[in-house]
C-alpha cells in the first residue's frame, strides 16, 4: 500500500498515520522463514495502533495464509511428505481447533458485513446456507479474502 493511500481506523473511523515499521516472520512450506517489513499505523483520533498486514499473512500466525488454508482444507496433512518439517502436526491441530472455535463467529461476521457494508438483503441474515462454505468452494485464497474482509471491517477473531 502506498504511503499516500488514506487508511481509516477500524475502531473509530479516524485517519491512520504512519508510525513505524517492524519485521514480521513469514514461514512457508519446508520451514523457509523470511522477514517482511510491516507498517504500523496510529489513529490520530483514538491513538490506537494498527498493523497493516499483507493478504498473504494471517493475523497472529507465523505461517503464510496459503499454508494455513491448505491445512484447514486437508490439502496438507501430517502424513504429507512435502510438509513433513513445517508445520508440525501440533500446529496443524491448533489451526483446526482455532478455525472450529471461530466458525460460527466467522459466519456471523460475513453475514453482518454482507448486510451492513455490501447492502445484501435481510433474507441473507436468515438464510441457512453457509456463506463461508460458498466462499471456500470458490477455490484458493478464500482464507486471506475472508480474514481481510473481517479484520478490515473492524471485527476480530479469538486467537
N, C-alpha and C positions, 0 to 999 in steps of 0.2 A: 504494500500500500504506500502510495507516495505521501510525503510529508505535507503536501498541500491539501490532501483529502480531509474533509471535515468529518470528524468522528463524534458521535453522541454517546453520552454515558447511558448504559443500560439500566442504571439505578434511578437516575433523576431526569435524564434527558438533556443535561448540561453539556457544554462543549468540552471535549477532551483535548488536552495539550500534551505534547511530547515531554516526558520527564527524563527518561534514560533508557538504556538497553541493558539486557543481561543475556548470558548464554544459557541455552536450554538444550538438554541432551535429546537426541532423537535416535532410537535404536530401530534397526531393521532386521530382516532375516539374516541368520548367520552370525549374529552378535555384532554387526557393524554399528558403531556408535559415532555419530557426528554431532558437533555442537553448532547450534544455529543462534544467531543474534536476534533476540526478540525485543520489540519495542514495548516499553511500559508507558502508559498514558495516565495522566491525572485529570480528574474532573475539576474544572475551575469553580463549580458551584458547591459540590458536596465533598470535594477533596479526596474522593476515593481513588484508589489506584487500580488500574485495569491492565492486564497483559494481553497484547494483541497476538493471538496465535494464528499461524497459517493453517489452512484447512487440512493439511496432512498430519497435523498433531492433534491428539485427543487431550482435553484438559485433564490434568492430574495424572497422566500416564506418560511413561517414557518412550513407549513404542509408537511407531507411525500408525495412523488410523487404518491403513491397509492391513497391517498385521493383526490388529485387534479385530477388525471386521472379519477377516478370514477365520479367526478362531471362533467368533460368535456364529459364523455361518457353517462351522465344521468343515471348512476347506483345509485348515491346518489343524492337525491333531498331535497329541504327544507321540504317536507312533510314526509321524511323518518324518522321514529321514532328512528332508531338506531343511527342517527346522529343529533338528534334534538338540542343538545347543541353545537356541533362543527362539521364542520364550520357553521357559521351563513349564512343566505340567502344572505346578502350583500356581504360577502366574496365569496360565490359561484358565484354571478353575476359578481364580479370583475374578477375572474379567467376566466369566459367565455368571458368577454369582452377583457381581455388580450390575450386570445388564438385567438379570431377572429381578433383582431388588428394585430397579428403576423402571421396569417395563410399563407398569400402569401409569407412572408419572410421565414417562415419555409420551405415551399415547394421549394422555390428557393435555399435555403441553402442545402437542401437534394440533389437536382439535381446537384448543383455545386460540392458538396463534392463527390457524387457518380461518377461524371465525372472526377474530378481533382484527388481525392485520390484513389478511388477504380477502376479507369480505365474503367468505363462504356462508351459506345459509344455516339457519338453526337446525335444519334437518341433519346436517353433518354431526352436530353435537349429540344427537340422539341415535345415530346410526350404530349398529352392532359390528359393522365391518371395521377391521383394523387398518388405520392409516399407515402404521408402521409396517405391517405385512405387505401392503401395496407398494410402499417405497422400497422395501427390501427386494421385492420381485423385479424391480427395475434394473437391478444389477449392481456392479461395483461402484463404490463411492457413496453408498447410502448412509454409512455411519458418519462420515465427515459432513454430509449435507444436513442430516438430522441434528447433529450436535451444533453446527453453525447456526441453524435456524433457532434452536432452543437458547443457546447462550447469547446470541446477538439480540434476542428479544427480551433479555434481562432475567431469564429463568436460570436456575442452576440445578444440577443433579446431585444426589447424595454420592459422596466419594467412597 
